[in-house]
Amino acid sequence: MRQIGRQYPAQPLRRALAVGLATGLATVLATTPARAQVRTTTVMSHEGPTLHVNKRWTECSFQLDPSLTQAAWRQFTGEAAVVTYFRPLVDARPMGRGAVELSLLQWQSGINDNDAAWNDTMVHPDSTHWLYEGPGLKVPGITARVGVTDRTDVGVYFTRNSHANYGVYGVQVQHALVDDATSGWSAAARVSFVSMFGPDDLDFSVSGVDLLASRSFAFFSNRAHLSPYVTASGTMARSHAKSALVSVHDETVLGAQASVGAVLEAWGARVAFEVVAARVPNVSMKVGFGLPRLGRGADARAAAP
């Protein structure tokens, strides 16, 4: 079977790839905070509305304010769907039966925390502790994936802010529709469900369906792969206010997202980056490690010269 991609001298590229992986790991770990919010000690760095203060938590937490309107509640529902949506940052190739991956993720969404949609749904430990500083709200997390059949993979996601009152978990199933090892083209379909847990004032969840396509370019006798991919997603977010202090009804918001990304896999290490076009912009990064592919498709690739 022919190998996809040009051939290069192994040692220089091996060293360059190792440096690239190490740089990617350092970048993700350096930019991934231990919590989703970053505390600021100066009012001048952020202008916005008056914050709702609750000193019960040391980080920004979910608590509905009586001033919350239906329009702001609906906006929150739609934008929270983008912030929390399960993006595994993978290509369309199946992992293969028995293959396992464990990764760190960071999603960054360009919400406007000055909007009532976020200001009236959250409280802060003091009047200068904004939801985030910088270009967007960063949400770190951990994900695990396993190949349950030759064409079907299952993934889980989890994040928890121990200094606030919320966390998020998610589950996902991806099934390969096309997996052509000769050309490198693959296509897959994916379904997911994500739910927030912790806040007393609200319930929130988002489910979605993804279609994705990718092409894999192999190096070093198929020991390394670079796989650009594109994804189109349809989502449905649901929110329910449990606080007696607000008079908003449940919201169900449909949405759409499109993304482009790339995954680099080499000697068990995985680094990925993705840009998302949605109701609010999002960029995501991943670094992880995994056990080898064991399915029939992986065996066919491994047999390539």
C-alpha positions as CSV (number, residue, x, y, z in Angstrom):
1,M,0.0,0.0,0.0
2,R,1.4,3.4,-0.9
3,Q,2.3,5.8,1.8
4,I,0.6,9.2,1.8
5,G,3.0,12.2,2.0
6,R,6.5,13.0,0.8
7,Q,9.6,11.2,2.2
8,Y,12.2,13.1,4.1
9,P,15.3,12.2,6.1
10,A,14.1,10.7,9.3
11,Q,16.5,12.1,12.0
12,P,16.1,15.8,11.2
13,L,12.4,15.6,11.0
14,R,12.2,13.4,14.1
15,R,14.0,16.0,16.1
16,A,11.9,18.8,14.6
17,L,8.7,17.0,15.3
18,A,9.8,16.3,18.9
19,V,10.5,20.0,19.4
20,G,7.1,20.9,17.9
21,L,5.3,18.5,20.2
22,A,7.2,19.8,23.2
23,T,6.4,23.4,22.2
24,G,2.7,22.6,21.8
25,L,2.6,20.9,25.2
26,A,4.3,23.9,26.8
27,T,2.0,26.4,25.1
28,V,-1.2,24.6,26.2
29,L,-0.1,24.1,29.8
30,A,1.1,27.6,30.1
31,T,-2.1,29.1,28.8
32,T,-4.5,26.7,30.6
33,P,-5.5,28.2,34.0
34,A,-6.4,26.0,37.0
35,R,-9.8,27.7,37.0
36,A,-12.0,29.1,34.2
37,Q,-11.7,32.7,35.6
38,V,-8.6,34.8,36.2
39,R,-8.7,37.3,39.1
40,T,-7.8,40.9,38.4
41,T,-6.8,43.4,41.1
42,T,-7.4,46.6,39.1
43,V,-10.7,48.2,38.1
44,M,-9.0,50.2,35.2
45,S,-8.3,47.1,33.2
46,H,-12.0,46.3,32.6
47,E,-14.9,48.6,32.1
48,G,-18.4,47.2,32.4
49,P,-21.7,47.1,34.4
50,T,-21.9,46.9,38.2
51,L,-21.2,43.3,39.2
52,H,-23.4,41.2,41.5
53,V,-21.4,40.3,44.5
54,N,-21.6,37.1,46.6
55,K,-18.6,36.3,48.9
56,R,-19.7,32.7,49.3
57,W,-17.4,31.6,46.5
58,T,-13.9,32.8,45.7
59,E,-14.5,32.6,41.9
60,C,-17.3,33.8,39.6
61,S,-20.3,31.5,40.1
62,F,-23.8,31.0,38.7
63,Q,-26.6,32.7,40.6
64,L,-29.6,34.4,38.9
65,D,-30.3,38.0,39.6
66,P,-33.9,39.3,39.9
67,S,-33.2,41.8,37.1
68,L,-32.7,38.9,34.5
69,T,-34.9,39.4,31.5
70,Q,-36.3,36.8,29.1
71,A,-34.2,38.2,26.3
72,A,-31.0,38.0,28.3
73,W,-31.9,34.4,29.5
74,R,-32.3,33.3,25.9
75,Q,-29.0,34.9,24.8
76,F,-27.3,33.2,27.7
77,T,-28.8,29.8,26.6
78,G,-27.5,30.2,23.1
79,E,-24.0,31.5,24.0
80,A,-23.5,28.9,26.8
81,A,-24.1,26.3,24.2
82,V,-21.0,27.4,22.3
83,V,-18.9,27.8,25.5
84,T,-19.7,24.3,26.8
85,Y,-20.1,22.3,23.6
86,F,-18.1,19.1,23.5
87,R,-15.3,19.6,21.0
88,P,-12.9,16.6,21.1
89,L,-10.5,18.1,18.5
90,V,-10.2,14.8,16.5
91,D,-10.3,13.9,12.8
92,A,-12.8,11.6,11.2
93,R,-10.6,8.5,11.3
94,P,-11.8,5.8,13.8
95,M,-9.4,5.1,16.6
96,G,-9.8,1.3,16.2
97,R,-11.0,-1.2,18.7
98,G,-9.1,-1.0,22.0
99,A,-7.3,2.3,21.3
100,V,-7.3,4.8,24.2
101,E,-6.6,8.5,24.4
102,L,-6.4,10.9,27.4
103,S,-6.1,14.6,26.7
104,L,-6.2,18.1,28.2
105,L,-8.5,20.5,26.4
106,Q,-8.9,24.3,26.6
107,W,-11.8,26.1,24.9
108,Q,-11.8,29.9,24.6
109,S,-15.0,31.7,23.7
110,G,-15.4,35.4,22.8
111,I,-18.5,36.1,24.9
112,N,-19.1,39.7,26.1
113,D,-19.4,39.5,29.9
114,N,-20.7,43.1,30.0
115,D,-24.0,41.7,28.5
116,A,-26.9,41.1,30.9
117,A,-26.9,37.5,29.6
118,W,-23.7,36.9,31.7
119,N,-23.8,39.7,34.2
120,D,-27.3,38.8,35.5
121,T,-26.7,35.1,35.6
122,M,-23.4,35.2,37.6
123,V,-22.1,36.6,40.9
124,H,-18.5,37.6,41.8
125,P,-16.5,37.5,45.1
126,D,-16.0,41.3,44.9
127,S,-17.0,44.3,42.7
128,T,-13.7,44.2,40.7
129,H,-13.5,40.4,40.1
130,W,-14.6,40.2,36.4
131,L,-15.5,36.9,34.7
132,Y,-12.4,37.0,32.6
133,E,-9.6,39.3,31.4
134,G,-8.1,39.0,27.9
135,P,-9.5,37.9,24.6
136,G,-12.1,35.4,25.9
137,L,-13.4,33.1,28.5
138,K,-11.1,30.1,28.9
139,V,-12.5,26.7,30.0
140,P,-10.0,23.9,30.7
141,G,-11.0,20.3,31.0
142,I,-10.0,16.7,30.5
143,T,-11.3,14.2,28.0
144,A,-10.9,10.5,27.5
145,R,-11.7,8.5,24.3
146,V,-11.8,4.8,23.6
147,G,-12.4,2.8,20.4
148,V,-15.2,0.3,21.1
149,T,-15.4,-1.1,17.6
150,D,-13.3,-0.8,14.4
151,R,-15.5,2.2,13.4
152,T,-17.0,3.6,16.6
153,D,-15.4,5.7,19.4
154,V,-16.8,6.9,22.7
155,G,-15.6,10.0,24.5
156,V,-16.2,11.6,27.9
157,Y,-15.4,15.2,29.0
158,F,-15.2,16.7,32.5
159,T,-14.3,20.0,34.1
160,R,-15.0,21.4,37.6
161,N,-14.2,24.7,39.2
162,S,-13.6,23.9,42.8
163,H,-13.5,27.5,43.8
164,A,-16.9,28.2,42.3
165,N,-20.3,26.4,42.2
166,Y,-20.3,24.7,38.8
167,G,-18.8,21.9,36.6
168,V,-19.6,20.4,33.2
169,Y,-19.6,16.8,32.0
170,G,-20.2,15.4,28.5
171,V,-20.5,12.2,26.6
172,Q,-20.0,11.6,22.9
173,V,-20.2,8.8,20.2
174,Q,-18.4,9.1,16.9
175,H,-18.9,6.6,14.0
176,A,-16.8,6.4,10.9
177,L,-18.8,6.5,7.6
178,V,-15.7,6.5,5.3
179,D,-12.2,5.4,6.2
180,D,-10.0,5.1,3.1
181,A,-6.4,4.3,4.2
182,T,-5.1,4.5,0.6
183,S,-6.2,8.1,-0.1
184,G,-6.3,9.2,3.5
185,W,-9.8,10.6,3.3
186,S,-12.3,9.9,6.1
187,A,-15.8,11.0,7.1
188,A,-17.7,10.5,10.3
189,A,-20.9,11.4,12.2
190,R,-20.9,12.3,15.9
191,V,-23.6,12.9,18.6
192,S,-22.9,14.4,22.0
193,F,-24.6,15.6,25.2
194,V,-23.2,18.1,27.7
195,S,-24.7,19.1,31.0
196,M,-23.8,21.6,33.7
197,F,-23.9,20.5,37.4
198,G,-23.7,22.4,40.7
199,P,-25.7,25.6,40.5
200,D,-28.8,25.7,42.7
201,D,-30.4,28.4,40.5
202,L,-30.4,26.8,37.0
203,D,-30.2,23.7,34.9
204,F,-28.4,23.8,31.5
205,S,-27.6,21.2,28.8
206,V,-26.6,21.1,25.1
207,S,-26.8,18.3,22.7
208,G,-25.5,18.2,19.1
209,V,-24.9,16.3,15.9
210,D,-21.7,16.7,14.0
211,L,-20.6,15.8,10.5
212,L,-16.8,15.9,9.9
213,A,-14.4,15.1,7.1
214,S,-10.6,14.9,7.2
215,R,-7.5,13.8,5.2
216,S,-4.5,12.2,6.9
217,F,-1.0,12.7,5.7
218,A,1.4,10.0,7.0
219,F,5.1,10.3,7.9
220,F,7.8,8.0,9.2
221,S,6.3,4.8,7.9
222,N,2.8,5.7,9.3
223,R,4.2,6.4,12.8
224,A,3.1,10.0,12.6
225,H,0.0,11.7,11.0
226,L,-1.1,15.2,10.3
227,S,-4.8,15.4,9.7
228,P,-6.6,18.6,8.8
229,Y,-10.4,18.4,9.2
230,V,-13.7,20.4,8.9
231,T,-16.8,20.0,11.0
232,A,-20.4,21.2,10.7
233,S,-22.6,21.0,13.8
234,G,-26.2,21.4,14.7
235,T,-27.0,22.1,18.4
236,M,-29.9,22.3,20.8
237,A,-29.5,24.0,24.1
238,R,-32.0,23.9,27.0
239,S,-32.1,26.1,30.1
240,H,-34.3,26.0,33.2
241,A,-34.4,28.6,35.9
242,K,-35.0,27.1,39.4
243,S,-34.7,30.4,41.4
244,A,-37.9,31.9,42.7
245,L,-36.4,35.3,42.4
246,V,-36.6,35.4,38.6
247,S,-39.6,35.2,36.3
248,V,-38.2,33.7,33.1
249,H,-39.5,30.6,31.4
250,D,-37.5,27.7,30.0
251,E,-35.6,28.3,26.8
252,T,-34.7,25.9,23.9
253,V,-32.3,27.4,21.5
254,L,-31.2,25.8,18.2
255,G,-27.8,26.7,16.8
256,A,-25.2,25.9,14.2
257,Q,-21.4,25.8,14.3
258,A,-18.7,25.2,11.7
259,S,-15.0,24.6,12.5
260,V,-11.7,23.8,10.9
261,G,-8.8,22.2,12.7
262,A,-5.8,19.9,12.5
263,V,-4.5,17.0,14.6
264,L,-0.8,16.0,14.8
265,E,-0.2,12.5,16.1
266,A,3.3,11.0,16.6
267,W,4.6,8.2,18.8
268,G,1.5,8.3,21.1
269,A,1.4,12.1,21.5
270,R,-1.5,14.2,20.1
271,V,-1.6,18.0,19.6
272,A,-4.6,19.7,18.0
273,F,-6.0,23.2,17.3
274,E,-9.4,24.2,16.1
275,V,-11.2,27.5,15.1
276,V,-15.0,27.7,15.4
277,A,-17.4,30.0,13.7
278,A,-20.6,30.2,15.8
279,R,-22.9,32.6,17.7
280,V,-19.7,33.6,19.6
281,P,-16.2,32.8,18.2
282,N,-14.3,30.0,19.8
283,V,-10.7,28.6,19.6
284,S,-9.7,25.3,21.1
285,M,-6.5,23.5,21.9
286,K,-5.6,19.9,22.9
287,V,-2.6,18.0,24.1
288,G,-2.7,14.3,25.0
289,F,-1.4,10.8,24.8
290,G,-2.8,7.5,23.7
291,L,-2.3,3.8,23.2
292,P,-1.9,2.5,19.7
293,R,-4.7,1.8,17.3
294,L,-5.8,-1.8,17.4
295,G,-8.7,-2.0,14.9
296,R,-8.7,-3.4,11.4
297,G,-8.2,0.0,9.9
298,A,-5.2,0.7,12.1
299,D,-3.7,-2.7,11.2
300,A,-4.0,-1.9,7.5
301,R,-2.2,1.4,8.0
302,A,0.5,-0.2,10.1
303,A,1.1,-2.7,7.3
304,A,2.0,0.1,4.8
305,P,5.7,0.2,3.9
